[in-house]
């Protein structure tokens, strides 16, 4: 069943190639597509394009389909091309001829963008909650390991004294910035394309502001052509935010792998977080963190993948855009799995507490000694040369660690400030609007409207 069927015959292989894989992704869009259709139906009646009885039959039929989707029973079979045709044809079973009125004043082109915007807005908030939990774990680990000292490095050489508390706090702050990027990216999804039709508007006197309000969008995509031009751009912006999270988790995994290596020995993993070798009995391999690193690196390629799929496309809708769904949905799935994997394992890291007792790290205290001399009145450059001479001749002996008091240092990691920033960012994700929330809002508005009559 094709909405564009004019009585001709398209080869089955063509339909299969263009639709088979896409149906799987469209099933995930079903509840979003249905609430979008409900908002469109309400608007059509308000604008007197359809009658009250037609609206009532459509809302009733759409409500049944929404319940079906909520139970996980909605499957788009091969007899349907996509979620849009599925909804329209299925409506005929319980809305009769009114089903044919549903698509008045819109196109599948603006429908799919609306569906994706609703999906992205909701799923970004779900992902943000998971990232928030992981950042909270890093903040907790930071506080628990404030006194666990470790060497800090520059140029892969020992540089200054650091701590595991500072290390965990740094990754919490990195996730904080990632959350801000995701919040900013999500704002691009909060614009309604509904009513722009195929990209050139419609001669019908529809009310685009009403549908935007019903679907809780902050604003409109104003010009009809830009709705189509925004395809790929919005997805790329979101993908960049996901890539930023992937960068943070990938770097954390690389640190863990480095710190576990024999040359460092700062961290070990419990047996239940390692695998073994088929030939070497002693091996305990950190496969999990290696795979996290690889998959994070793969996710960082997604924005460029989207660019390559959409660069140079001519104006208006192009079927190329269909391929964005697979890339986008798979990225969200992968990112949620990665966040969950890091969250379930980071707390299991076994940290060595006496690292700095190793004599090979003595020279790392040279800055401490130069600072002590500077505090006693010696110009820092003179102190630098004195300590450098001792370190170079092998006569340098550390006398102890100075007090660190400034924010962002060993003695004051600043976890409280990071937590406040994260909580402030998370406020922006509170209005995620799940399909159920949108459905309830529309139905509640309809009931109130009927009561007021």
C-alpha positions in Angstrom: 0.0 0.0 0.0 1.7 3.2 -1.2 0.3 6.6 -0.6 1.6 7.7 -4.0 0.0 4.8 -5.8 -1.5 6.1 -9.1 -2.5 2.7 -10.4 0.8 1.7 -12.0 3.1 -1.1 -11.0 6.5 -0.6 -9.3 8.8 -3.6 -9.2 8.8 -5.4 -5.9 12.6 -5.3 -5.8 12.5 -1.5 -5.9 10.0 -1.4 -3.0 12.1 -3.8 -1.0 15.3 -1.9 -1.6 13.8 1.4 -0.7 11.7 0.4 2.3 12.6 -2.9 4.0 15.4 -1.7 6.3 13.7 1.6 6.9 10.5 0.0 8.3 12.5 -1.2 11.3 13.5 2.3 12.2 10.1 3.7 11.5 8.6 1.4 14.1 10.6 3.4 16.7 9.1 6.6 15.4 5.5 5.3 15.6 4.3 7.0 18.9 5.9 10.3 17.8 4.3 10.1 14.4 0.9 9.3 15.9 0.9 12.3 18.4 2.1 14.5 15.5 -1.0 13.3 13.5 -3.2 14.0 16.5 -1.9 17.6 16.7 -2.4 18.0 13.0 -6.0 16.7 13.3 -6.9 19.1 16.1 -5.5 22.0 14.0 -7.4 20.9 10.9 -10.7 21.1 12.8 -9.9 24.4 14.4 -9.2 25.8 11.0 -12.5 24.3 9.7 -10.8 22.2 7.1 -12.4 19.1 8.6 -15.5 18.7 10.6 -15.9 17.9 14.3 -17.2 14.4 13.6 -14.2 13.6 11.3 -11.9 14.9 14.0 -13.5 12.8 16.6 -13.2 9.6 14.5 -9.5 10.4 13.7 -8.6 11.1 17.3 -10.3 7.9 18.4 -8.5 5.9 15.8 -5.2 7.4 16.5 -5.6 6.8 20.2 -6.1 3.1 19.5 -2.9 3.0 17.4 -1.0 4.9 20.1 -2.1 2.3 22.6 -1.0 -0.5 20.2 2.4 1.2 19.8 2.8 1.6 23.6 2.3 -2.1 24.1 5.0 -2.9 21.5 2.5 -4.5 19.2 2.9 -2.2 16.3 4.8 -3.8 13.4 5.1 -2.3 10.0 4.7 -5.2 7.6 5.8 -5.3 4.0 2.3 -4.3 2.9 3.1 -0.7 4.2 5.8 1.5 2.9 6.6 3.5 6.1 5.1 4.6 9.4 3.1 7.4 7.7 1.3 5.0 5.3 0.9 2.5 8.1 -1.0 5.0 10.2 -3.1 6.3 7.4 -4.2 2.9 6.1 -4.7 1.4 9.5 -7.0 4.3 10.4 -9.4 3.2 7.7 -10.3 0.3 9.9 -11.8 2.4 12.7 -12.1 5.9 11.2 -13.5 5.1 7.8 -13.4 7.7 5.1 -12.1 10.3 7.6 -8.7 8.5 7.4 -8.3 10.0 4.0 -8.5 13.5 5.4 -5.6 13.1 7.8 -2.9 14.1 5.3 -4.6 17.3 4.3 -2.2 20.2 4.4 1.0 18.2 5.1 3.4 15.9 3.3 5.5 12.9 4.4 8.4 15.3 4.0 7.4 17.5 6.9 6.0 14.6 8.8 9.3 12.7 9.0 11.2 15.8 10.1 8.5 16.4 12.8 8.9 12.8 14.0 12.6 13.0 14.1 12.6 16.3 16.0 10.2 14.9 18.6 12.3 11.7 18.8 15.6 13.6 19.2 14.2 16.0 21.8 13.0 13.1 23.9 15.9 10.7 23.4 18.5 13.5 24.1 16.9 14.0 27.5 17.0 10.3 28.2 20.6 10.2 27.3 21.3 13.3 29.4 19.9 11.5 32.4 22.3 8.6 31.9 25.3 10.9 31.4 24.3 12.8 34.5 24.4 9.6 36.5 27.9 8.8 35.2 29.1 12.3 36.0 27.7 11.9 39.5 29.7 8.7 39.9 32.9 10.4 38.8 32.2 13.2 41.4 31.7 10.5 44.1 34.9 8.7 43.1 36.7 12.0 43.1 35.7 12.6 46.8 36.6 9.1 47.8 40.1 9.4 46.3 41.1 12.9 47.2 44.2 11.7 49.1 45.2 9.0 46.6 48.2 10.7 44.9 49.5 9.9 41.5 52.0 11.4 39.0 50.8 13.9 36.5 52.3 13.8 33.0 53.2 16.2 30.2 54.8 14.9 27.0 54.3 11.4 28.5 57.0 12.3 31.1 56.4 12.7 34.8 55.6 16.3 35.5 53.9 17.2 38.8 52.0 15.6 41.6 48.3 14.9 40.9 45.7 12.7 42.5 43.0 10.3 41.5 40.5 12.7 43.0 41.6 15.3 40.5 41.6 12.8 37.7 38.0 11.7 38.3 36.9 15.3 38.8 38.4 16.2 35.4 36.2 13.6 33.7 33.1 14.7 35.6 33.8 18.3 34.3 34.3 16.9 30.8 30.9 15.3 30.9 29.5 18.5 32.3 30.6 20.3 29.1 29.3 17.4 27.0 25.9 17.8 28.7 26.0 21.5 27.8 26.7 20.6 24.2 23.9 18.1 24.1 21.5 20.7 25.6 22.5 23.3 23.0 22.2 20.7 20.2 18.8 19.6 21.5 17.5 23.1 21.2 17.8 22.8 17.4 15.2 20.0 17.6 12.7 22.2 19.4 11.5 23.8 16.2 8.3 22.6 14.4 8.5 21.9 10.7 4.9 20.6 10.6 2.8 22.3 7.9 5.7 23.2 5.6 4.5 20.2 3.6 6.8 19.2 0.7 9.0 22.2 1.4 6.9 24.9 -0.2 3.9 25.3 2.1 0.3 24.8 1.2 -2.6 26.8 -0.2 -4.8 25.7 2.8 -5.2 28.2 5.6 -3.6 26.0 8.3 -2.3 27.2 11.7 1.3 26.1 12.1 1.6 27.9 15.5 -1.2 25.8 16.9 0.4 22.4 16.0 3.8 23.7 17.3 2.1 24.6 20.6 0.3 21.2 20.8 3.5 19.4 20.3 5.3 21.7 22.9 7.8 23.0 20.4 9.5 26.3 21.4 9.3 27.8 17.9 8.6 27.2 14.2 11.0 26.4 11.4 9.8 29.6 9.7 10.4 29.1 5.9 9.1 26.0 4.2 12.2 25.4 2.1 14.5 25.6 5.2 12.6 22.7 6.8 14.0 20.5 4.1 17.4 22.3 4.1 17.7 21.5 7.9 17.7 17.8 7.2 21.2 16.6 7.9 22.2 19.8 9.7 20.1 19.0 12.8 21.3 15.4 12.8 24.9 16.5 12.4 24.6 19.0 15.4 23.2 16.2 17.6 25.9 13.8 16.3 28.6 16.3 17.3 27.3 16.4 20.8 27.3 12.6 21.0 30.8 12.5 19.5 31.9 14.8 22.3 30.6 12.4 25.0 32.3 9.6 23.1 35.6 11.6 23.2 35.3 11.9 27.0 34.6 8.2 27.5 37.2 7.1 25.0 39.9 9.2 26.7 38.9 7.8 30.1 39.2 4.3 28.8 42.6 5.1 27.3 43.8 6.4 30.6 42.6 3.3 32.4 44.4 1.1 29.9 47.6 3.1 30.2 47.5 3.2 34.0 46.9 -0.6 34.1 50.0 -1.3 31.9 53.1 -2.8 33.6 55.1 0.5 33.1 52.6 2.3 35.2 50.7 -0.1 37.5 48.5 2.6 39.0 45.2 0.6 38.6 44.1 -3.0 38.5 40.8 -4.5 37.6 39.0 -7.2 39.6 38.8 -10.6 37.9 35.1 -10.2 37.0 36.0 -7.2 34.8 38.7 -9.0 32.8 39.0 -11.8 30.2 41.8 -14.3 29.5 44.0 -15.7 26.8 43.5 -19.1 25.1 47.2 -19.8 25.3 48.7 -17.6 28.1 47.4 -18.8 31.5 48.5 -15.6 33.4 46.6 -13.1 31.2 43.9 -10.8 32.6 42.9 -8.7 29.6 41.0 -5.3 29.9 39.0 -6.1 26.7 36.0 -4.1 28.0 37.9 -0.8 28.1 39.6 -1.5 24.8 36.2 -2.1 23.1 34.8 1.1 24.8 37.7 3.0 23.3 37.1 1.5 19.8 33.4 2.2 19.8 33.9 5.7 21.1 36.3 6.4 18.3 33.8 5.0 15.8 31.1 7.3 17.2 33.4 10.3 16.6 33.3 9.5 12.9 29.5 9.9 12.7 29.3 13.7 12.2 31.5 13.3 9.2 29.5 10.4 7.9 26.4 12.6 8.0 28.3 15.4 6.2 29.3 13.0 3.5 25.7 11.7 3.1 24.2 15.2 2.7 26.9 17.4 1.1 26.0 18.7 -2.4 22.4 17.6 -2.4 20.1 19.7 -4.6 17.3 21.9 -3.0 14.2 20.2 -1.6 13.7 16.7 -0.4 16.0 13.9 -1.5 15.6 10.2 -0.6 19.2 10.3 0.6 17.9 11.7 3.9 16.2 8.4 4.7 19.7 6.9 5.5 20.2 9.4 8.3 17.7 7.5 10.5 19.9 4.4 10.8 23.0 6.4 11.6 21.2 8.5 14.2 19.3 5.8 15.9 22.3 3.5 16.1 24.4 6.3 17.5 22.0 6.8 20.4 21.8 3.1 21.1 25.6 2.8 21.1 26.1 5.8 23.3 23.6 4.7 25.9 25.4 1.3 26.0 28.8 2.9 26.4 27.7 5.2 29.2 26.1 2.2 31.0 29.3 0.2 30.5 31.6 2.9 31.9 29.2 3.5 34.8 29.1 -0.2 35.7 32.9 -0.6 35.7 34.5 2.7 36.8 33.6 2.1 40.4 35.3 -1.3 40.3 38.8 0.1 39.5 41.3 -0.9 42.2 43.6 2.1 42.8 47.1 1.7 44.2 47.5 4.0 47.1 51.3 4.1 47.6 52.4 5.1 44.1 54.3 8.1 45.1 56.5 6.1 47.5 58.3 4.8 44.5 61.7 6.5 44.3 61.5 6.9 40.5 59.0 9.7 41.1 61.2 11.7 43.4 62.0 14.4 40.8 58.3 15.1 40.4 58.6 17.1 43.6 61.0 19.6 42.1 58.3 22.1 41.5 57.3 21.8 45.1 60.9 22.7 46.2 61.2 25.6 43.7 57.9 27.0 45.1 59.1 26.7 48.7 62.2 28.7 47.8 60.0 31.3 46.1 57.8 31.6 49.1 61.0 32.3 51.2 61.8 35.2 48.9 64.0 33.8 46.2 63.0 34.8 42.6 61.3 31.8 41.1 63.7 31.7 38.1 66.7 31.5 40.5 64.9 28.7 42.5 64.2 26.9 39.2 67.9 26.8 38.3 69.0 25.7 41.8 66.5 22.8 41.8 67.3 21.9 38.2 70.9 21.7 39.0 70.2 19.2 41.9 67.9 17.2 39.7 70.4 17.0 36.9 73.3 15.9 39.3 71.1 13.3 41.0 71.3 15.0 44.4 67.7 16.2 44.6 65.7 14.9 47.5 62.1 15.9 48.0 61.2 17.4 51.4 57.4 16.9 51.2 54.2 18.1 49.5 53.1 21.7 49.7 49.6 22.7 50.6 47.2 23.0 47.6 44.3 25.3 48.3 43.2 26.8 45.0 40.1 25.5 43.1 41.0 22.7 40.7 44.0 21.4 42.6 44.9 18.4 44.7 43.6 19.9 47.9 40.5 21.5 46.3 39.2 19.6 43.3 36.1 21.8 43.0 33.6 19.0 42.8 30.9 21.1 44.4 31.1 23.7 41.6 31.1 21.0 38.9 28.0 19.5 40.5 26.2 22.9 40.6 27.0 23.4 36.9 25.7 20.0 36.0 22.4 20.5 37.9 21.9 23.8 36.2 22.3 22.3 32.8 20.0 19.4 33.6 17.1 21.8 34.2 17.0 22.4 30.4 16.2 18.7 29.9 13.2 18.6 32.2 10.8 19.4 29.3 11.7 16.3 27.3 8.0 15.5 26.4 7.7 11.8 25.9 5.0 10.7 23.4 2.8 9.7 26.3 3.1 13.2 27.8 2.2 14.8 24.4 -0.7 12.3 24.0 -2.1 13.1 27.5 -1.8 16.9 26.9 -3.6 16.7 23.5 -6.4 14.4 24.9 -6.7 16.6 28.0 -7.1 19.7 25.8 -9.7 17.9 23.7 -11.7 16.9 26.8 -11.6 20.4 28.1 -12.7 21.7 24.7 -15.7 19.4 24.6 -16.6 20.4 28.2 -16.5 24.1 27.4 -19.0 23.6 24.6 
